[in-house]
Amino acid sequence: MTQATRSQFLSLHLLETLVAALPVRDENGQPKSLVYGGVERHMITSQARRRAERVHARNRANAGIGALKGRSVGIRTREWALLAARDLEATHSWERDEAIVTARAVLEASGLKFGDPAKKTVANLTKVLIFAPTDAGTRIAAHIADQASELLPWRDAYLQAQAARAKKPGRGSKKKSETPESEDSASEAAAVQLPPLPKHTRDAVLVAIAPRDAVDIALYGRFLAEIADSPNVDGAVQSSHAFTVHEAEQIEDFYAAADDAKLDRKRNALSFLDAADDSGAGMTGYQSLISGTFYRHAVLDRHQLRTNLQAAGMTADEAQDAAAAAEKEFVHAFVEAFPEAKKNSTASTGSLPALVLAFEGERPYNYASAFQRPINEDPQSAGGEGPAGPAAVRRLLRHHAFVSRRREDLHTARVLTYDPQIDDTLKEPGLADVVDVVENAEDLTL
């Protein structure tokens, strides 16, 4: 695939095998699942995958590693008031309490909604997660510090007006015993208007939280409904839920956790009675674990990515360079990143994909239908295909070869494997002539 033949969509397909892991779980701590092809399958949600990939790319960029090193990236959080306040305190020598109150007032007056002021845990957190460039808090803090002579009097008036409005009784709270004086007081509270935030400050906030040149926002998009004039971004990446290519198998793992102090006493006990007092586990319980070979799919819309970058203010040449870097890092993250749930107790993040298939086309292609009939791993039964990993590779590549013969827009596929058994499978007759084997993730996009 040369630069001249690059199409709008880059389709990625991946097969990976997990053993005794639990990358995602539902509200009851159970593995997530779906029914497909008449049987239950284990599922890893696209949300979990996308976050793992986005954070993986961001961390590498911040560490000066990978294709996005030196480029702006974003962070998704509810703590923008706290981040701005922290910078006011550290960089501009403000008192912490004053910095938090001011930053929250400025952001709230800009249109963002915050948690209940009476609850300390959420009082200074926005109601929704906001995906914005990492330096947004620093920019907001710098503007507040620079305009302090104007903003501090405004802040005091804003807080006073808020307090006055808070005296307004809620709907249905009027009591028969209320006096005319209390009714007048409620009317006055209702009439109190919050002083508007100076326009240049609101503009500064909107610029700070705008997508700007954050490459991962251009990739994954964002939606911010609370401020109508803050731009939303249609993501350039489409991700599907991953699912097992065979019927789901789940185990309930009973565990017993030892209490070190009890064991030390038992070990040093001077009589069997003392030892009996310290017998038994410190804690017991169950955890659900899953095993299986998963198929997952993602698509990069190259046109949308460049549109997003140019809409953020880049020239066509700048957008082209940034998009090329973003594509490389996205493919790297798709191959390398993994959700981190129970990563220490299952070592699931150490898994490598059995196969990655990449190709270009004029539309996205999802090959989930290749696995509508679940793989039967029993070689002794009718229709048995053997182990799911190699069987899934054969199905996926034969499916792609079949589709390619009927779709002229598909370019020669590239595959990457980290499994020597799969590497042998790729050399089988009928498979070797439909793919080009590469040895690293970067070559999947050439």
Secondary structure, DSSP 8 states (H G I E B T S, - for coil): --GGG--SEEEEEEEEEEEEE-S---TTS---EEEETTEEEEEE-HHHHHHHHHHHHHHHHHTT-STTTTS--EEEES-HHHHHHHHHHHHH---HHHHHHHHHHHHHHTT--B--TT-TTTTTSBSS-EEEETTHHHHHHHHHHHTHHHHHHHHHHHHHHHHHHHTS--TT---TT--HHHHHHHHHHHH-------HHHHHHHHHHHS-TT-HHHHHH-B---S-TTS--B--SEEE--EEESS--EEEEEEEEE--HHHHHHHHT-SSHHHHHHT-S-SEEEEEEEEEEEEEEEEEEEHHHHHHHHHHTT--HHHHHHHHHHHHHHHHHHHHH----TTHHHH-GGG---SEEEEEEESS----GGGGSS-----TTSTT---SHHHHHHHHHHHHHHHHHTT-TT---EEEE---HHHHHHTTSTTTTTTEEEESSGGGGG-
